Amino acid sequence: MSRYVFTSESVTEGHPDKICDQVSDAVLDALLAQDPASRVACETVVNTGLCLITGEVSTNARVDFNTLVRGVIQEIGYSGARAGGFDANSCAVLVALDQQSPDIAQGVNEADDHDGDPLDLVGAGDQGIMFGFACDETPELMPLPISLAHRLARRLSQVRHDGTLGYLLPDGKTQVSVVYEDDRPVAIDTILISTQHTPSIDGVSEEKPLRERIAADLWTHVVEPATADLHLQPSRETTRFLVNPTGKFVVGGPQGDAGLTGRKIIVDTYGGYARHGGGAFSGKDPTKVDRSAAYAARHVAKALVAAGLARRVEVQLSYAIGVARPVSILVQSFGSGTVSDADLTALVQEHFDLRPGAIIERFGLRELPAERGGRFYQDVAAYGHFGRSDLNLPWEDVAGIAADLKQASLSLITS
């Protein structure tokens, strides 16, 4: 029997890097809302008293970036006396957006391999490799460690926003270590939460009493509610629980560390459980396959697992800039498949159109749902892009295609 511990982490919306992801995606949402054909590659930098947005944009939209950026920062919770050195109302907002390179635009506007099909006219916005993953460890078909880390991070922000734990401040990180036996999760070994907080709580400012108070509150108001419906339950007796291991966490956010867009790509995906092609998501319009093809790869992997064709699936796609069709497609089930990996790859090639234009059309990646008030990408910029049961994400909807795959696989299983 093989036994090991696997760990994944998440961060809250107030983490400096996640501020940047949310600002970059808010810019994308605002531009697509006015001009769905916008080409966007927006990067954000934050530091004490500063937010800079830079990158390349081609659009007919007109956006008040200053107001937009301040609104995102305000929504996260950096404002007023508790904002420290990063206040939505007083931080400097600098805008340095350039025009997209015409060489890139040419390849995207008309793919090298088009043959008259309109969907062939959208070439990949860059070369690169993308991975998608799914497994049967959770109802949303995600690895358990990253799923738990996101649950805790979301709950940490929830009890801050609703005032349950009013002394919490926006910055925070969570980490969960899960025990596996024969590649199946069997126990929650360690939970780590580092959360920014006020210098004192109810007049108490000594380090040890503060940490003990925070630990007790977090177990009651964060850990227990976030894990209440799980088959595997953490326990104060058997699960190691670490809170603010340095003793206190008062200085945080951009005042404590600079932030950049795209520095939390493992948090955004599978928590290190699967491979990653290296490309970030936030601030990129859907012609960038770093984003759209990663969503498609997740869709494919989840559909195969949902169809019962494997317990664990990783999908690799590769693209060339200006070419519509993937250069390569690889499916691996790590010995968990009901058919061979070659058969799984053949099913993917038959049932999924993985050209950028087709992906954009299938998932409606240029359309901002009216029920979300004109925002879409900003909502996935914190707490992960995959396995989001709190959001109706098109790449997570696999019921129909899973049924088709299951039916198509019957001939392979019986042959």
Beta strands, then each sheet from edge to edge (+ up, - down):
strand 1: 3-11
strand 2: 39-47
strand 3: 50-58
strand 4: 92-98
strand 5: 128-135
strand 6: 168-181
strand 7: 184-197
strand 8: 240-243
strand 9: 259-260
strand 10: 312-319
strand 11: 328-332
sheet 1: 1+ 6- 7+ 8+
sheet 2: 4+ 3+ 2- 9+
sheet 3: 5+ 10- 11+
end
